[in-house]
Amino acid sequence: METLERILSGHPFFEGLAEPYLKLIVGCASNVRFAAGEFLFRTGEEANEFFLVRSGRIALEVAAPGRPAVAVQTLGEGEILGWSWLVPPYHWMFDARAVEPTRAIALDGRCLRGKCESDHDLGYELLKRFAHIMEQRLRAARLQLLDVYGKE
Amino acid sequence: MQPAPTEIPPAHALVPAPCRVRRTLRETHDTFTLELGAVTRAMARLRRGDTLGIRGPYGRPWPVDDAVGGDVVLVAGGIGLAPLRPAIHAIVARRREFGRVVLRYGARSPADRRFRRDLDRWRNTAAIDVGVTVDRGTRTWTGRIGVVTELIARAPCDARRSTAFVCGPEVMMRFTADALRARGVPPGRVWTSLERNMKCAVGLCGRCQLGPTFVCKDGPVFPWERAARMLAVREL
């Protein structure tokens, strides 16, 4: 059976992270499972964790009263979900719902926030990695907005 | 016969239109049409026994031979999958000569996905790793939502040994080329097809001219490095 340490150290997100930091992060990690249709979190709830998706698919949705939720993006195997734990006021801005049975590693963001505050080198390392994900998602969102396929 | 562009001359006095031969079956040409404009609508009205003129093939096809021995990454957006199909068929026919073959396809919505049966067939019988995404989902869609470029980072291939063939809207190809470069695919091994509006197909009329280049004659398939330079000229 793969250990959490092996899974995390083999993931591109944690590539090159110093071993002591990796051990510290493993201490904040746990395996989680979600059934199809189950919510990982909902808009407005406190954001105290992030997820590394191991299998399955999760939809990020925007809900509005009286209307069906609109899925704006899905995330699958190997992808990172959630950065609201890192940015005040630490509340989720979207709903996250498992579209199919999903396995993930949950990382305790509250625990990591504390460690980042007391060790800025760790904080900078994590922030750089999340900034990269944010840049990729922003770029993807802009391409999505362009509606490049139009009415073919 | 190499998978290359062909041109369909006037059907009922319409202007010629460039098209791709979907596949060649000995001497029978099998074409695919999607009713998008005057020519394809006229083609759709043809009856058994009517005559349709085809001349060609012209231009430069996908360099499938250059990809032999390595992995292949095919990225298509929208109806850009149609021009890629000859390359896919050529690869399927010689599947053992290539390493891993990955196809990533993006469409506007689930209803806009083209060639769904082919996608299933390539996935199930041709050992092609097929990933499909849509920019906008629906309530019943349980597949991937997001742009096609997001599927490149985790595509199962050895990027440094890969050749990429990309076709779709020009903006999509630019973002895709960036994602391929970030993944580590050598820039000189990224090929794109510029589906500009072509007419004469022999580099005379200038309809498809991009600077000194005639897309119909010199292309439509170009290395991305060259295509990017042409597309960077705003006036073109």
Interface residues (C-beta under 8 A of the other chain):
Chain A: R57 A59 P68 V70 A71 V72 Q73 T74 G76 E77 G78 E79 V99 E100 Q136 R139 A140 L143 Q144 L146 D147 V148 Y149 G150 E152
Chain B: L36 G77 G78 I79 G106 A107 R108 D112 D135 G137 R139 W141 T142 G143 R144 I145 G146 V147 T149 E150 A153 R154 G168 P169 V171 M172 F175
